[in-house]
Amino acid sequence: MKLKITAVGNSAGVILPKELLARLRVEKGDELYAIETPDGIRLTVYDSALAAQMAVAEQVMREDRQVLHQLAQ
């Protein structure tokens, strides 16, 4: 599905068609979470528990990159 970036005040936004909103099971006012993956960006419904887990994971990655590098090997 092709999306267009549009001006929203001094920022930019993407218009999500009704069909996509229905597939995501969201409506105006809901929040989405953008997760970077090796294949691109994944949009999911915002989940406060996931957001907390991602914050911890990002902190660990920043503070202890050496451990992550060893785990990857």
PDB file of N, CA, C and O in Angstrom:
ATOM      1  N   MET A   1       0.851  -1.179   0.000  1.00  0.00           N
ATOM      2  CA  MET A   1       0.000   0.000   0.000  1.00  0.00           C
ATOM      3  C   MET A   1       0.894   1.238   0.000  1.00  0.00           C
ATOM      4  O   MET A   1       1.762   1.384   0.861  1.00  0.00           O
ATOM      5  N   LYS A   2       0.688   2.093  -0.931  1.00  0.00           N
ATOM      6  CA  LYS A   2       1.482   3.310  -1.065  1.00  0.00           C
ATOM      7  C   LYS A   2       0.916   4.391  -0.148  1.00  0.00           C
ATOM      8  O   LYS A   2      -0.290   4.639  -0.136  1.00  0.00           O
ATOM      9  N   LEU A   3       1.797   5.030   0.617  1.00  0.00           N
ATOM     10  CA  LEU A   3       1.403   6.113   1.518  1.00  0.00           C
ATOM     11  C   LEU A   3       2.150   7.375   1.120  1.00  0.00           C
ATOM     12  O   LEU A   3       3.262   7.306   0.598  1.00  0.00           O
ATOM     13  N   LYS A   4       1.542   8.520   1.366  1.00  0.00           N
ATOM     14  CA  LYS A   4       2.154   9.787   1.009  1.00  0.00           C
ATOM     15  C   LYS A   4       2.443  10.590   2.268  1.00  0.00           C
ATOM     16  O   LYS A   4       1.613  10.672   3.174  1.00  0.00           O
ATOM     17  N   ILE A   5       3.634  11.182   2.309  1.00  0.00           N
ATOM     18  CA  ILE A   5       4.004  12.062   3.422  1.00  0.00           C
ATOM     19  C   ILE A   5       3.445  13.442   3.114  1.00  0.00           C
ATOM     20  O   ILE A   5       3.585  13.948   2.001  1.00  0.00           O
ATOM     21  N   THR A   6       2.810  14.043   4.112  1.00  0.00           N
ATOM     22  CA  THR A   6       2.178  15.344   3.929  1.00  0.00           C
ATOM     23  C   THR A   6       2.584  16.278   5.067  1.00  0.00           C
ATOM     24  O   THR A   6       3.001  15.818   6.129  1.00  0.00           O
ATOM     25  N   ALA A   7       2.464  17.561   4.852  1.00  0.00           N
ATOM     26  CA  ALA A   7       2.790  18.552   5.876  1.00  0.00           C
ATOM     27  C   ALA A   7       1.697  18.577   6.936  1.00  0.00           C
ATOM     28  O   ALA A   7       0.505  18.557   6.629  1.00  0.00           O
ATOM     29  N   VAL A   8       2.137  18.622   8.197  1.00  0.00           N
ATOM     30  CA  VAL A   8       1.223  18.773   9.336  1.00  0.00           C
ATOM     31  C   VAL A   8       1.842  19.858  10.213  1.00  0.00           C
ATOM     32  O   VAL A   8       2.694  19.574  11.055  1.00  0.00           O
ATOM     33  N   GLY A   9       1.415  21.087  10.012  1.00  0.00           N
ATOM     34  CA  GLY A   9       2.043  22.201  10.716  1.00  0.00           C
ATOM     35  C   GLY A   9       3.498  22.315  10.289  1.00  0.00           C
ATOM     36  O   GLY A   9       3.794  22.387   9.096  1.00  0.00           O
ATOM     37  N   ASN A  10       4.416  22.333  11.269  1.00  0.00           N
ATOM     38  CA  ASN A  10       5.850  22.389  10.975  1.00  0.00           C
ATOM     39  C   ASN A  10       6.461  20.997  10.873  1.00  0.00           C
ATOM     40  O   ASN A  10       7.675  20.868  10.719  1.00  0.00           O
ATOM     41  N   SER A  11       5.652  19.969  10.956  1.00  0.00           N
ATOM     42  CA  SER A  11       6.125  18.584  10.915  1.00  0.00           C
ATOM     43  C   SER A  11       5.628  17.902   9.647  1.00  0.00           C
ATOM     44  O   SER A  11       5.071  18.541   8.755  1.00  0.00           O
ATOM     45  N   ALA A  12       5.840  16.605   9.588  1.00  0.00           N
ATOM     46  CA  ALA A  12       5.345  15.805   8.466  1.00  0.00           C
ATOM     47  C   ALA A  12       4.551  14.639   9.027  1.00  0.00           C
ATOM     48  O   ALA A  12       4.821  14.172  10.134  1.00  0.00           O
ATOM     49  N   GLY A  13       3.581  14.174   8.271  1.00  0.00           N
ATOM     50  CA  GLY A  13       2.758  13.054   8.712  1.00  0.00           C
ATOM     51  C   GLY A  13       2.400  12.166   7.540  1.00  0.00           C
ATOM     52  O   GLY A  13       2.582  12.532   6.379  1.00  0.00           O
ATOM     53  N   VAL A  14       1.890  10.994   7.865  1.00  0.00           N
ATOM     54  CA  VAL A  14       1.452  10.038   6.861  1.00  0.00           C
ATOM     55  C   VAL A  14      -0.037   9.812   7.065  1.00  0.00           C
ATOM     56  O   VAL A  14      -0.491   9.581   8.186  1.00  0.00           O
ATOM     57  N   ILE A  15      -0.784   9.877   5.991  1.00  0.00           N
ATOM     58  CA  ILE A  15      -2.222   9.606   6.052  1.00  0.00           C
ATOM     59  C   ILE A  15      -2.417   8.102   5.925  1.00  0.00           C
ATOM     60  O   ILE A  15      -1.958   7.499   4.955  1.00  0.00           O
ATOM     61  N   LEU A  16      -3.089   7.493   6.888  1.00  0.00           N
ATOM     62  CA  LEU A  16      -3.371   6.059   6.842  1.00  0.00           C
ATOM     63  C   LEU A  16      -4.800   5.866   6.348  1.00  0.00           C
ATOM     64  O   LEU A  16      -5.745   6.329   6.986  1.00  0.00           O
ATOM     65  N   PRO A  17      -4.961   5.192   5.227  1.00  0.00           N
ATOM     66  CA  PRO A  17      -6.307   4.964   4.688  1.00  0.00           C
ATOM     67  C   PRO A  17      -7.159   4.126   5.651  1.00  0.00           C
ATOM     68  O   PRO A  17      -6.627   3.378   6.471  1.00  0.00           O
ATOM     69  N   LYS A  18      -8.486   4.260   5.540  1.00  0.00           N
ATOM     70  CA  LYS A  18      -9.416   3.523   6.396  1.00  0.00           C
ATOM     71  C   LYS A  18      -9.141   2.026   6.365  1.00  0.00           C
ATOM     72  O   LYS A  18      -9.233   1.352   7.391  1.00  0.00           O
ATOM     73  N   GLU A  19      -8.801   1.502   5.178  1.00  0.00           N
ATOM     74  CA  GLU A  19      -8.519   0.071   5.031  1.00  0.00           C
ATOM     75  C   GLU A  19      -7.340  -0.358   5.913  1.00  0.00           C
ATOM     76  O   GLU A  19      -7.385  -1.412   6.549  1.00  0.00           O
ATOM     77  N   LEU A  20      -6.288   0.463   5.947  1.00  0.00           N
ATOM     78  CA  LEU A  20      -5.123   0.144   6.768  1.00  0.00           C
ATOM     79  C   LEU A  20      -5.451   0.281   8.246  1.00  0.00           C
ATOM     80  O   LEU A  20      -5.019  -0.544   9.052  1.00  0.00           O
ATOM     81  N   LEU A  21      -6.200   1.300   8.614  1.00  0.00           N
ATOM     82  CA  LEU A  21      -6.621   1.468  10.009  1.00  0.00           C
ATOM     83  C   LEU A  21      -7.414   0.244  10.472  1.00  0.00           C
ATOM     84  O   LEU A  21      -7.233  -0.230  11.594  1.00  0.00           O
ATOM     85  N   ALA A  22      -8.281  -0.259   9.615  1.00  0.00           N
ATOM     86  CA  ALA A  22      -9.079  -1.438   9.961  1.00  0.00           C
ATOM     87  C   ALA A  22      -8.182  -2.660  10.139  1.00  0.00           C
ATOM     88  O   ALA A  22      -8.384  -3.451  11.061  1.00  0.00           O
ATOM     89  N   ARG A  23      -7.196  -2.816   9.262  1.00  0.00           N
ATOM     90  CA  ARG A  23      -6.291  -3.969   9.368  1.00  0.00           C
ATOM     91  C   ARG A  23      -5.449  -3.902  10.631  1.00  0.00           C
ATOM     92  O   ARG A  23      -5.142  -4.932  11.232  1.00  0.00           O
ATOM     93  N   LEU A  24      -5.074  -2.687  11.038  1.00  0.00           N
ATOM     94  CA  LEU A  24      -4.308  -2.507  12.275  1.00  0.00           C
ATOM     95  C   LEU A  24      -5.206  -2.536  13.518  1.00  0.00           C
ATOM     96  O   LEU A  24      -4.726  -2.624  14.648  1.00  0.00           O
ATOM     97  N   ARG A  25      -6.515  -2.460  13.279  1.00  0.00           N
ATOM     98  CA  ARG A  25      -7.515  -2.405  14.353  1.00  0.00           C
ATOM     99  C   ARG A  25      -7.291  -1.187  15.262  1.00  0.00           C
ATOM    100  O   ARG A  25      -7.311  -1.286  16.489  1.00  0.00           O
ATOM    101  N   VAL A  26      -7.079  -0.040  14.611  1.00  0.00           N
ATOM    102  CA  VAL A  26      -6.914   1.219  15.332  1.00  0.00           C
ATOM    103  C   VAL A  26      -7.856   2.250  14.746  1.00  0.00           C
ATOM    104  O   VAL A  26      -8.411   2.071  13.662  1.00  0.00           O
ATOM    105  N   GLU A  27      -8.023   3.326  15.483  1.00  0.00           N
ATOM    106  CA  GLU A  27      -8.835   4.433  14.995  1.00  0.00           C
ATOM    107  C   GLU A  27      -8.178   5.732  15.423  1.00  0.00           C
ATOM    108  O   GLU A  27      -7.185   5.726  16.150  1.00  0.00           O
ATOM    109  N   LYS A  28      -8.736   6.845  14.968  1.00  0.00           N
ATOM    110  CA  LYS A  28      -8.177   8.153  15.290  1.00  0.00           C
ATOM    111  C   LYS A  28      -7.964   8.269  16.789  1.00  0.00           C
ATOM    112  O   LYS A  28      -8.842   7.923  17.579  1.00  0.00           O
ATOM    113  N   GLY A  29      -6.785   8.762  17.180  1.00  0.00           N
ATOM    114  CA  GLY A  29      -6.466   8.951  18.594  1.00  0.00           C
ATOM    115  C   GLY A  29      -5.669   7.795  19.192  1.00  0.00           C
ATOM    116  O   GLY A  29      -5.025   7.970  20.226  1.00  0.00           O
ATOM    117  N   ASP A  30      -5.698   6.608  18.561  1.00  0.00           N
ATOM    118  CA  ASP A  30      -4.895   5.490  19.057  1.00  0.00           C
ATOM    119  C   ASP A  30      -3.428   5.764  18.755  1.00  0.00           C
ATOM    120  O   ASP A  30      -3.100   6.605  17.918  1.00  0.00           O
ATOM    121  N   GLU A  31      -2.550   5.041  19.449  1.00  0.00           N
ATOM    122  CA  GLU A  31      -1.118   5.204  19.238  1.00  0.00           C
ATOM    123  C   GLU A  31      -0.539   3.971  18.579  1.00  0.00           C
ATOM    124  O   GLU A  31      -0.971   2.847  18.834  1.00  0.00           O
ATOM    125  N   LEU A  32       0.462   4.203  17.714  1.00  0.00           N
ATOM    126  CA  LEU A  32       1.178   3.114  17.065  1.00  0.00           C
ATOM    127  C   LEU A  32       2.622   3.126  17.548  1.00  0.00           C
ATOM    128  O   LEU A  32       3.133   4.157  17.987  1.00  0.00           O
ATOM    129  N   TYR A  33       3.264   1.988  17.464  1.00  0.00           N
ATOM    130  CA  TYR A  33       4.661   1.847  17.836  1.00  0.00           C
ATOM    131  C   TYR A  33       5.424   1.483  16.571  1.00  0.00           C
ATOM    132  O   TYR A  33       5.070   0.512  15.902  1.00  0.00           O
ATOM    133  N   ALA A  34       6.455   2.234  16.231  1.00  0.00           N
ATOM    134  CA  ALA A  34       7.284   1.961  15.053  1.00  0.00           C
ATOM    135  C   ALA A  34       8.537   1.236  15.516  1.00  0.00           C
ATOM    136  O   ALA A  34       9.302   1.756  16.327  1.00  0.00           O
ATOM    137  N   ILE A  35       8.742   0.029  14.996  1.00  0.00           N
ATOM    138  CA  ILE A  35       9.878  -0.793  15.381  1.00  0.00           C
ATOM    139  C   ILE A  35      10.758  -0.990  14.152  1.00  0.00           C
ATOM    140  O   ILE A  35      10.285  -1.418  13.099  1.00  0.00           O
ATOM    141  N   GLU A  36      12.049  -0.673  14.299  1.00  0.00           N
ATOM    142  CA  GLU A  36      12.975  -0.875  13.188  1.00  0.00           C
ATOM    143  C   GLU A  36      13.363  -2.348  13.132  1.00  0.00           C
ATOM    144  O   GLU A  36      13.760  -2.928  14.142  1.00  0.00           O
ATOM    145  N   THR A  37      13.249  -2.947  11.960  1.00  0.00           N
ATOM    146  CA  THR A  37      13.613  -4.344  11.746  1.00  0.00           C
ATOM    147  C   THR A  37      14.641  -4.406  10.617  1.00  0.00           C
ATOM    148  O   THR A  37      14.847  -3.412   9.921  1.00  0.00           O
ATOM    149  N   PRO A  38      15.280  -5.539  10.429  1.00  0.00           N
ATOM    150  CA  PRO A  38      16.234  -5.643   9.316  1.00  0.00           C
ATOM    151  C   PRO A  38      15.578  -5.393   7.960  1.00  0.00           C
ATOM    152  O   PRO A  38      16.260  -5.009   7.010  1.00  0.00           O
ATOM    153  N   ASP A  39      14.270  -5.606   7.856  1.00  0.00           N
ATOM    154  CA  ASP A  39      13.559  -5.425   6.590  1.00  0.00           C
ATOM    155  C   ASP A  39      12.929  -4.050   6.421  1.00  0.00           C
ATOM    156  O   ASP A  39      12.378  -3.754   5.361  1.00  0.00           O
ATOM    157  N   GLY A  40      13.000  -3.209   7.441  1.00  0.00           N
ATOM    158  CA  GLY A  40      12.380  -1.887   7.359  1.00  0.00           C
ATOM    159  C   GLY A  40      11.743  -1.502   8.677  1.00  0.00           C
ATOM    160  O   GLY A  40      12.254  -1.853   9.741  1.00  0.00           O
ATOM    161  N   ILE A  41      10.648  -0.793   8.620  1.00  0.00           N
ATOM    162  CA  ILE A  41       9.926  -0.340   9.808  1.00  0.00           C
ATOM    163  C   ILE A  41       8.629  -1.117   9.926  1.00  0.00           C
ATOM    164  O   ILE A  41       7.904  -1.286   8.946  1.00  0.00           O
ATOM    165  N   ARG A  42       8.343  -1.585  11.116  1.00  0.00           N
ATOM    166  CA  ARG A  42       7.097  -2.320  11.377  1.00  0.00           C
ATOM    167  C   ARG A  42       6.219  -1.459  12.275  1.00  0.00           C
ATOM    168  O   ARG A  42       6.674  -0.984  13.316  1.00  0.00           O
ATOM    169  N   LEU A  43       4.967  -1.255  11.880  1.00  0.00           N
ATOM    170  CA  LEU A  43       4.002  -0.521  12.699  1.00  0.00           C
ATOM    171  C   LEU A  43       3.137  -1.519  13.452  1.00  0.00           C
ATOM    172  O   LEU A  43       2.582  -2.447  12.863  1.00  0.00           O
ATOM    173  N   THR A  44       3.031  -1.321  14.754  1.00  0.00           N
ATOM    174  CA  THR A  44       2.162  -2.164  15.559  1.00  0.00           C
ATOM    175  C   THR A  44       1.362  -1.272  16.493  1.00  0.00           C
ATOM    176  O   THR A  44       1.713  -0.113  16.718  1.00  0.00           O
ATOM    177  N   VAL A  45       0.299  -1.817  17.025  1.00  0.00           N
ATOM    178  CA  VAL A  45      -0.494  -1.084  18.006  1.00  0.00           C
ATOM    179  C   VAL A  45       0.391  -0.837  19.224  1.00  0.00           C
ATOM    180  O   VAL A  45       1.103  -1.735  19.675  1.00  0.00           O
ATOM    181  N   TYR A  46       0.343   0.371  19.748  1.00  0.00           N
ATOM    182  CA  TYR A  46       1.162   0.730  20.904  1.00  0.00           C
ATOM    183  C   TYR A  46       0.779  -0.137  22.099  1.00  0.00           C
ATOM    184  O   TYR A  46      -0.399  -0.286  22.424  1.00  0.00           O
ATOM    185  N   ASP A  47       1.779  -0.697  22.736  1.00  0.00           N
ATOM    186  CA  ASP A  47       1.598  -1.551  23.907  1.00  0.00           C
ATOM    187  C   ASP A  47       2.564  -1.046  24.975  1.00  0.00           C
ATOM    188  O   ASP A  47       3.779  -1.121  24.786  1.00  0.00           O
ATOM    189  N   SER A  48       2.056  -0.539  26.077  1.00  0.00           N
ATOM    190  CA  SER A  48       2.925   0.045  27.104  1.00  0.00           C
ATOM    191  C   SER A  48       3.911  -0.970  27.665  1.00  0.00           C
ATOM    192  O   SER A  48       5.029  -0.598  28.020  1.00  0.00           O
ATOM    193  N   ALA A  49       3.527  -2.248  27.757  1.00  0.00           N
ATOM    194  CA  ALA A  49       4.451  -3.275  28.253  1.00  0.00           C
ATOM    195  C   ALA A  49       5.599  -3.465  27.262  1.00  0.00           C
ATOM    196  O   ALA A  49       6.756  -3.580  27.668  1.00  0.00           O
ATOM    197  N   LEU A  50       5.286  -3.499  25.962  1.00  0.00           N
ATOM    198  CA  LEU A  50       6.329  -3.618  24.942  1.00  0.00           C
ATOM    199  C   LEU A  50       7.230  -2.389  24.958  1.00  0.00           C
ATOM    200  O   LEU A  50       8.447  -2.515  24.819  1.00  0.00           O
ATOM    201  N   ALA A  51       6.658  -1.223  25.122  1.00  0.00           N
ATOM    202  CA  ALA A  51       7.445   0.009  25.159  1.00  0.00           C
ATOM    203  C   ALA A  51       8.436  -0.029  26.321  1.00  0.00           C
ATOM    204  O   ALA A  51       9.583   0.390  26.165  1.00  0.00           O
ATOM    205  N   ALA A  52       8.013  -0.523  27.473  1.00  0.00           N
ATOM    206  CA  ALA A  52       8.909  -0.632  28.631  1.00  0.00           C
ATOM    207  C   ALA A  52      10.032  -1.626  28.349  1.00  0.00           C
ATOM    208  O   ALA A  52      11.186  -1.369  28.690  1.00  0.00           O
ATOM    209  N   GLN A  53       9.705  -2.756  27.731  1.00  0.00           N
ATOM    210  CA  GLN A  53      10.723  -3.754  27.389  1.00  0.00           C
ATOM    211  C   GLN A  53      11.722  -3.195  26.380  1.00  0.00           C
ATOM    212  O   GLN A  53      12.925  -3.431  26.495  1.00  0.00           O
ATOM    213  N   MET A  54      11.224  -2.456  25.396  1.00  0.00           N
ATOM    214  CA  MET A  54      12.110  -1.872  24.394  1.00  0.00           C
ATOM    215  C   MET A  54      13.035  -0.821  25.021  1.00  0.00           C
ATOM    216  O   MET A  54      14.197  -0.713  24.629  1.00  0.00           O
ATOM    217  N   ALA A  55      12.540  -0.059  25.973  1.00  0.00           N
ATOM    218  CA  ALA A  55      13.367   0.939  26.651  1.00  0.00           C
ATOM    219  C   ALA A  55      14.501   0.256  27.400  1.00  0.00           C
ATOM    220  O   ALA A  55      15.637   0.730  27.361  1.00  0.00           O
ATOM    221  N   VAL A  56      14.212  -0.849  28.081  1.00  0.00           N
ATOM    222  CA  VAL A  56      15.249  -1.592  28.803  1.00  0.00           C
ATOM    223  C   VAL A  56      16.255  -2.165  27.816  1.00  0.00           C
ATOM    224  O   VAL A  56      17.463  -2.084  28.038  1.00  0.00           O
ATOM    225  N   ALA A  57      15.756  -2.750  26.717  1.00  0.00           N
ATOM    226  CA  ALA A  57      16.649  -3.333  25.710  1.00  0.00           C
ATOM    227  C   ALA A  57      17.567  -2.264  25.114  1.00  0.00           C
ATOM    228  O   ALA A  57      18.759  -2.513  24.932  1.00  0.00           O
ATOM    229  N   GLU A  58      17.039  -1.093  24.812  1.00  0.00           N
ATOM    230  CA  GLU A  58      17.853  -0.014  24.251  1.00  0.00           C
ATOM    231  C   GLU A  58      18.903   0.444  25.249  1.00  0.00           C
ATOM    232  O   GLU A  58      20.034   0.744  24.864  1.00  0.00           O
ATOM    233  N   GLN A  59      18.544   0.502  26.530  1.00  0.00           N
ATOM    234  CA  GLN A  59      19.504   0.894  27.562  1.00  0.00           C
ATOM    235  C   GLN A  59      20.631  -0.130  27.658  1.00  0.00           C
ATOM    236  O   GLN A  59      21.800   0.247  27.743  1.00  0.00           O
ATOM    237  N   VAL A  60      20.295  -1.413  27.646  1.00  0.00           N
ATOM    238  CA  VAL A  60      21.310  -2.463  27.709  1.00  0.00           C
ATOM    239  C   VAL A  60      22.222  -2.373  26.491  1.00  0.00           C
ATOM    240  O   VAL A  60      23.442  -2.480  26.619  1.00  0.00           O
ATOM    241  N   MET A  61      21.644  -2.179  25.324  1.00  0.00           N
ATOM    242  CA  MET A  61      22.452  -2.094  24.096  1.00  0.00           C
ATOM    243  C   MET A  61      23.407  -0.912  24.146  1.00  0.00           C
ATOM    244  O   MET A  61      24.536  -1.009  23.665  1.00  0.00           O
ATOM    245  N   ARG A  62      22.971   0.200  24.721  1.00  0.00           N
ATOM    246  CA  ARG A  62      23.837   1.371  24.830  1.00  0.00           C
ATOM    247  C   ARG A  62      24.945   1.151  25.842  1.00  0.00           C
ATOM    248  O   ARG A  62      26.093   1.521  25.597  1.00  0.00           O
ATOM    249  N   GLU A  63      24.612   0.548  26.983  1.00  0.00           N
ATOM    250  CA  GLU A  63      25.561   0.421  28.086  1.00  0.00           C
ATOM    251  C   GLU A  63      26.520  -0.748  27.935  1.00  0.00           C
ATOM    252  O   GLU A  63      27.652  -0.670  28.412  1.00  0.00           O
ATOM    253  N   ASP A  64      26.106  -1.824  27.291  1.00  0.00           N
ATOM    254  CA  ASP A  64      26.926  -3.023  27.293  1.00  0.00           C
ATOM    255  C   ASP A  64      27.002  -3.667  25.917  1.00  0.00           C
ATOM    256  O   ASP A  64      26.640  -4.831  25.742  1.00  0.00           O
ATOM    257  N   ARG A  65      27.474  -2.905  24.950  1.00  0.00           N
ATOM    258  CA  ARG A  65      27.559  -3.399  23.573  1.00  0.00           C
ATOM    259  C   ARG A  65      28.450  -4.630  23.463  1.00  0.00           C
ATOM    260  O   ARG A  65      28.198  -5.500  22.629  1.00  0.00           O
ATOM    261  N   GLN A  66      29.495  -4.716  24.299  1.00  0.00           N
ATOM    262  CA  GLN A  66      30.426  -5.846  24.249  1.00  0.00           C
ATOM    263  C   GLN A  66      29.706  -7.161  24.531  1.00  0.00           C
ATOM    264  O   GLN A  66      29.968  -8.161  23.862  1.00  0.00           O
ATOM    265  N   VAL A  67      28.810  -7.174  25.504  1.00  0.00           N
ATOM    266  CA  VAL A  67      28.072  -8.394  25.846  1.00  0.00           C
ATOM    267  C   VAL A  67      27.209  -8.829  24.666  1.00  0.00           C
ATOM    268  O   VAL A  67      27.158 -10.013  24.333  1.00  0.00           O
ATOM    269  N   LEU A  68      26.536  -7.876  24.039  1.00  0.00           N
ATOM    270  CA  LEU A  68      25.701  -8.204  22.887  1.00  0.00           C
ATOM    271  C   LEU A  68      26.530  -8.760  21.741  1.00  0.00           C
ATOM    272  O   LEU A  68      26.110  -9.687  21.048  1.00  0.00           O
ATOM    273  N   HIS A  69      27.710  -8.184  21.550  1.00  0.00           N
ATOM    274  CA  HIS A  69      28.574  -8.673  20.484  1.00  0.00           C
ATOM    275  C   HIS A  69      28.991 -10.122  20.750  1.00  0.00           C
ATOM    276  O   HIS A  69      29.040 -10.931  19.824  1.00  0.00           O
ATOM    277  N   GLN A  70      29.290 -10.451  22.003  1.00  0.00           N
ATOM    278  CA  GLN A  70      29.685 -11.814  22.359  1.00  0.00           C
ATOM    279  C   GLN A  70      28.521 -12.778  22.181  1.00  0.00           C
ATOM    280  O   GLN A  70      28.723 -13.914  21.750  1.00  0.00           O
ATOM    281  N   LEU A  71      27.313 -12.346  22.505  1.00  0.00           N
ATOM    282  CA  LEU A  71      26.139 -13.204  22.352  1.00  0.00           C
ATOM    283  C   LEU A  71      25.860 -13.523  20.889  1.00  0.00           C
ATOM    284  O   LEU A  71      25.377 -14.607  20.559  1.00  0.00           O
ATOM    285  N   ALA A  72      26.168 -12.568  20.017  1.00  0.00           N
ATOM    286  CA  ALA A  72      25.892 -12.745  18.599  1.00  0.00           C
ATOM    287  C   ALA A  72      26.833 -13.763  17.944  1.00  0.00           C
ATOM    288  O   ALA A  72      26.525 -14.314  16.886  1.00  0.00           O
ATOM    289  N   GLN A  73      27.959 -14.000  18.572  1.00  0.00           N
ATOM    290  CA  GLN A  73      28.934 -14.911  17.965  1.00  0.00           C
ATOM    291  C   GLN A  73      28.658 -16.333  18.269  1.00  0.00           C
ATOM    292  O   GLN A  73      29.395 -17.213  17.825  1.00  0.00           O
TER     293      GLN A  73
END
